[in-house]
Amino acid sequence: QAPTEQMALSKAAVSNAMSVGGNEFAPVQLKSSMDKMDAAEKAMAAKDYELARQLAEQAEVDAKLAGSMARSARAQKAANALQDDIRVLRQEIERSAQ
């Protein structure tokens, strides 16, 4: 039986990873998920449904990892920017207190 549901889930995971910045923050994991998705689609076309399912599952895992890494990196970037803002404010407060 064709793993159409798994293929759809995996495509959605790859798409999600791209939309949250996987290209910028987790390019290796994102490329791996895309390569596995391509291979899964080829396996589907060849009617090798077991291989297609396995590759699609692996693609989904890689894509979820890429998405998580991207979200984490973006959060870290935002936290660093906030720390910089706080440092600048402290310097301004110290200057005006003198």
Salt bridges, closest charged atoms under 4 A:
GLU24 OE2 - LYS77 NZ 3.57
ASP35 OD2 - LYS31 NZ 2.76
GLU41 OE2 - LYS11 NZ 3.57
GLU50 OE2 - ARG53 NH2 2.27
GLU57 OE2 - ARG53 NH1 2.81
GLU60 OE2 - LYS64 NZ 3.12
ASP62 OD2 - LYS36 NZ 2.77
ASP84 OD1 - ARG87 NH2 3.78
